[in-house]
Amino acid sequence: MQDYEMPPLHELSARFSGKLLLRKEIPLEETLFQQLLSLNYLTPKKAITRKNFTYQCERCGNQKHYLFANIPCGICKQRHLYCRKCIEMGRTSECEMLYYWTGPQFTWIFHENPCSWQGELTDVQQKAAQRIVTAIRNKERELLVWAVCGAGKTEMLFPGITDALQMGKRVCLATPRADVVRELQPRLQKAFSKVAIQALYGGSKDKQGTAQLIIATTHQLLRYEAAFDVMIIDEIDAFPYHADESLPFAANRATKAQCTTIYLTATPRKRHQMLINRKKLPHVFVPVRFHGQPLPVPKKTMCHSLKRDLSKNLPPAAFLKWIKVRQNPSRQLLIFVPSITLAENMKDHLYRILKLQGHFHSIEKLDSVHAADRDREQKVRAFREKEIFILITTTILERGVTFPSVDVAIFDAGHDVFDEAALVQISGRAGRSPDDPTGEVVFFHQGKTEAMIQAIDSIKKMNKRGGF
């Protein structure tokens, strides 16, 4: 039997270099697939391995016994373990293989002038940007960029990404949440209009993941191995990245041996702060927003009947008083609530109450959004385009999204879901525009918590370090 006529090797290496895939994820005819295996251009490894009494999923790194289960195999008629931890990415089982490219490596483009962004960085931003460039040029292993909400972290990355693309490097900008990927994609496409860019997240239309500049959720990194020369992880403190050990595992595996990893955060967790204090994690600190104005400091408002009101899906009475005296009633309003149920059920009640009180001429433009909302992307876009005036949301919009002129209210700010980092990030949604840098932030609560106190204290400290 004659060998199947292979496509050009550079096409195959472009498609599969740096990938770690199941057979069903490799869209090749079986004869060609077998030929690539015989030539050692594709190399298999077991999807689930066993050492002594410990199993490990080689895709997500899971070793927890309770996250494995048995299932009958349709091929060999035996029962095999499969990994429940990464099942949403497609099932890996004991009798399956993962495949990675070991053929000729793809040579990425050395871009001469990849950046088309016409903006200018402030002096503080420029200092951080130059530190990122230095880390990439010197192939430093890690660098943490600690920048307050609204500092312009994305723009600070542009010189480093530019430098990497000029050197023919491959770059990934990963973030824990799909909303942030959707937010970043048009911004990077505009800033690097001559560069092929792909965005990968659950439900994204583009599934190839073969571009030189990739924007992806950290879950998508489970399909990569030794792929990137520069790895940028945005919002490293965000859920689920900080709480799911498989995501740092995948991010680390997706990097090449001499990769530079850049971490971005406005609210580093204690572990990273400890590493910074011990001088074991290089960092650069940006304590001021790009427009030079301080972060809005939240106000605490006690609501004695808050639990009772929320149990009836009603807004707190104190909120209805505050909304009458807002400094700028033309601002849009983001209302954060602790649960999907409350977001869904409060919408109609709030609409009815505010319409009766006649507070806003745009009150008909009120909606809610949450992680399980199928229209989530369209609603966030509508809010950004001011087609929605008031948006009730869960913590899915606590970070990574920018709206130019909003006030922020948090109902039940003392709830466990609102930890210090979440409260700081939520507060950072206000005052992001140089035309309106003083948005209001109000914590409505029925008893202040340590997280609320620490969040306000943290914001005040950042303002002090920024010279305010």
N, C-alpha and C positions, 0 to 999 in steps of 0.2 A: 504494500500500500504506500502510495506516495505521500510525502509530507504535505500538510495543508499549507497553501501559499500564505506566508505571514505578511501582515501589514508592515510598513517601515518601522524599524525598532524605535526611532525617536517618537513615533506616535504612541507606541505601547508604553514606553518609559514615561511619557508625559501623563498618560492615563493612570499608571499604577505605581509610579515612584512614591515612596513614603506612605503607601496605603497598607492597611491590615484588614483583609476582607474574608468573609465566608465565600464558599463557591457560588452560592446563589446571588452574591453581590458582584460577581465578575461576569459581565455580559459578553462572554466569548463562546463561540461554538466549541463543542467538546473536543473535536480533533485539534483545533488550534490550542486549546487549553492544555491538552496532554503534551503537545509539542513543546510548549513553553516550559512545562515541568521537566521534560526530558533534557532540555537545554540548560536547566537550572536558572532560567530567567524568572520563574516563579518558584518559591520555596515554601513548602508546607510546614506547619507546626501544629501540634495538638491544641484544640480549642480549650480543653480542660485537662490539666495534668494532675498527677497524684504523687505525693512524696510522703512516705510512711502513711499516716492516717489523715493527712491534710490534702484537701483538694484546692486547686486554684484555677479560676477562669483567666485564661491568658489574654482575654480582651479587656476586662475591667479590673482585674486584679483581685476579685472577690475570693476570700478564703473562709467566709463565715458559713459554717455547716448548715445553718437553718435557711440560708439563701440558695441552697441547692435542692433539687428534687429529682425524682425518677420519672421517666416517661418511656413507654414502649417505642422502640425504633421500627419504623416502617420498612427499613432496608434489611437489617440483619435479624429482625424479630426478637431482639433481646431488649432488656430495659437498660437505659443509660441515664446518667446524671445530666441535668442541664442547669444552667445558671439562671436563677430568677432575678438576679441583681440587674442585669443589663438586657432583660427580655424585650424591652421596648425597642431595642436596636435590632431585633431579630434573634432567634434562639441559637445559643451555642450549646453543644452537647458533647459528651465524651467521644462519640464516634465521628465527630466532624473535625475538619482541619481549618485553620486560618492560613491565609496565603499572603506573602509579601514579595515585593519585586526585588530580585537580586541580579537582574540583567544590567545592561549599560545604564548609567544614571543620566537623567535628563539635565541638560545645561540650560539654566534660566537666562533670560535676557538681561544684558547689562544696559539698563535704561540711561540715556544721556540726561534728559530733563523730564523726569517722571511727574514732578509736582506742578499742578496748574493752579494751586491756591494763590490768591492775590492778596490775602490779608497780611497783617503784621502782628508779631508777638510783642507783648509788653516786655520790659526789662526782666521782670521776675520770671515770666514764661520762657524767655530766651535763655536764661541761665539754666532752667530745668531741661529745656530742649537740647542744649549743648551737652549737658551731662548724659542724656540719653544717647546722643551721637557718639560720645566718647566711649560709652559702654559697648556699643555695637562695634565700633572700629577696633577696640582692644579685645573683643571677644570675651568680655567679662561675663561671668556665669549668671549673676543676678543683679538687679537694681530695682529698688522700690521707689516709686514716685508717690509721695504723700502730699496730696493737693486738696484743698478745701472744695466743697461743692460749688460749682460755678467758676472754678479756676481756669477752665479751658484746657482740660487734660487732653482731649482729642487733638486740638490744634498743636499742643506741645509735642505730640508724636510725629507730626508731619516731617520735620527735618530728619529725624532718625529713620523713618520709613523711606524717605527720599534717598538717604545715604545708603541704606541697605539695598534698595533697588538699583542704584547706580553701580553697586558692587556685584550685581547678579545674584543677590540672595533671595531666598523665599521667605515670606513674612506671613504670620498668622496673628490676627487680633481676635482673641477669644474672650467671651463673657458668659456668665452663667445664665443669662435670660434672653429669650428670643425677642422680647420687646426692644432690648438694647441693640441687638443685631439689626433689626428693622430700622431703628433710629440711626445707626451708624452707616448703613449701606449707602444711602444717597449722599451723605456728607463725604464719604471717602471716594465715591465715584466722581463727585464734583471736584474734589481736591487732587485726584489722580486720574484724570480723564483719559490719559493715553495708556493706562495700565489695565490689564485684564483683572477684574475683581469678581469674586463669587461670594455669596452669602449662604451659609448653611445653617439650618435650624429645622426643627420638626415642622413639617408642612411646607417647607420652602420648595419653590418650583425647580430650582437648580440643584441637582444632586451629584454633579460630576466631581466637584472639589478638586479641580485640576489647575486652578489659576495660580499665578505667582503671588498674588495678594489675596488671602482668604480671611473673611470675617465669619466667625462661627460661634455657636454655643459650645460650652466646654464639653457637653455630652457628645458632640460630633467628633471630638478628638479621639474617641474610642476606636475610630476607624483609621487612625494614622499611627505610623511608627517611623521614627528618624526622618521626618519630612521637612522640618522647618529650621532655617538658620537664625531667625528671630521670632521669638514667641512673646506676644504681649497679652497679658491676662488682666482684663479690666475688672474692677470691682471684686478683688480677691476675697473680700470679707462677706460677700453676698451669699445668701442661700440660693442654690444648694451647694455651692462650691466649697465653702468652709466646713460644711457638715457631712459631705459625702466623699469619703477617702478615695473612691474610684476616679473622681474627676482630677485631683492633683496627680494621681497615678497615670491617667491617660495623657494629661498635659505634659508631664515629664517624659513619657515614652515618645510623644510626638516630636520631640526636639532632637536635633542632630548632636553629635558629640561635642562640638564647639559652638553650640547655640548660646545666644544671649537671651535671657528671659527678663522681661520688664513687667513688674507688677504695678498696677495702678489702684489707688484707693483714697477715699476721703476719710475713712474710718477704719484704720488698721486694727485688727484684733490684738489682744494682749500678747499673743505669741510673737507676732511680728514686732510689736513695740519692744518686747524683751530682747529680741535679736538685734534690733537697732541700738538699744541702750548698751548691749554688750559688744557693739561694733562688729557683729557677725553678719549683718545684712546691710550692704551699701544702700544709701538712700539720698534722695533730694527732697526738700520740703518747700511747698508753695503755700504760704499762709494767707494769700489774698485773692479775691476774685478778679477775673480779667478786667472788669470795669473799675476796679479800684475802690469799691464801696464795701462796707462790712456785711457780714452775714446777718440776716434778720434773727433777732433773739426771740425765741418763743415765749408766749405768755401762758401762764397756768390759770385756768378758770374752773373753780370748784362747781360741781353740779350735784346737789344732794339727791336729786331724783333720777340720776343718769341711768342706773341699772333698770329701774322701773320703766323709764321712757324707752330704752332700747329693747326691753323685753316685749314692748308693744310695737316695735319697729318705728318709733317716733324719734325725731331729733331732740336733743336735750333742750330744755326750756332756756338755758343760758345761751345756747347757740342762737335761738330766735331773737334774743335781746341783742346779742353782739352783731348780728347781721344788719340790724337797723342803724348801727353807728359805725360801720366799717369806714375806714379812712378814704377808700376809693372804691365805691360800688360798681365802677365800670370794669374792675378786674374780674377775670374768670375765677371760679372757686373750685378747688380740689378738696373733697371731703374723704378722709381716710377712715375706714371702719375695720374692725378686727376679723370679720368673717364674710364669706360669700353669701350666706343666707341673709345677713343684715344688709349687705349691698343690694341684693335683689329686692328684698321686701320693704326697705325704707323708701325706695325711689318714688312710688306712687303717693305715699303719705307726705313726703317732703314737697313734692310737686303741688299737692292740694293745699297744704298749709301756706306755702310761700305765694301761691297764686291768690289765695284769699287775702293775704296781707298786702299784696301788691307791691312787693319790694323791688322787683326787677321787670323791666320791659321785655327781657329776653327769657323769662322764666319757663316758657314752653320748651326751651332747649336744655333739658335736664335729663341725664341718663346715668346708668351705672355700668361698671366694667369689672371683670375679675378673671382669674386664670382659666376658668372653665367656660368662659363666654366665647362662643363661636364667632361673634362679630367684634371681638376684642380689637383687632388691628384697625378695622374701619372706625370704631368709636374713638380710639386714640387719635387717629388722623383727623376726625371731625372736631375733636376738642382743640387740636393744634390749629386747625383752620377756623376756629371760633364758630363753628356750626352748632356746637354744644357749649352752653354757658356754665353749667354746673355739672361736675362729674363726681359721682360717688365711686370710690375705688377701694380695693384691698391693697396690700403691700406690693402688688405687682408693679405699681408706678412709683415706688419709693425711691428709685434711683435710675440713672441712665437715660432719662427722658427730660427734654427741655421745653418749657412753655414760657413765653416772654413776660407775661404779666398775670400772675395768679396770687390769690391768697390761699392759705392752707389751714384747714381745720381737721383735727384728729378727734374722733369720738371714742371715748374710753381709752385715753392715752395711757392709762395704767394697766391695760391688758398685757398678758405675757407675750403676745405676738409683737408688741412694740418694745423691743429692747433698745439699749442706748444707740447702737449703730443705726437701727431703723429710724428712730426719732430724729437723729442728726440728718440722715439722708432725706427723710420726708421734709424736714425744715428747709433743706437745701433746694427744694423745688421753687421756693419763693424768692423774689428779688433778683432774678438772673439776667435781666435786661438792663443795659446802661440807661435806657429811657425810663425805667421803673425799677430801681434797685432796692425798694423798701417795702416789699410785700409783707403782709401780716401772717403770723403763724400762731395758732392758738391750740393749746392742749386742753381739751375738755375732759375732766376726770372726776372720780368720786373718791379721791384719796391719792395723793402724790406718791410716786414710787421712786426707788433709787435710780432706775433707768431714766426717768424724767429729769431728776436733779442732775445726774451725770451728763445727760445730753445738753442741757442748758449750760452747764459749767464748761463742757467741752467747746461749745460754740463761742462762749465768752473768751475762753483761752485762745482760740484760733484768731478771734478779732484782736485780742491784745498782741499776739505775735505778729499780726499784720499791721500793727501800728495804730489801732483804733482804741 
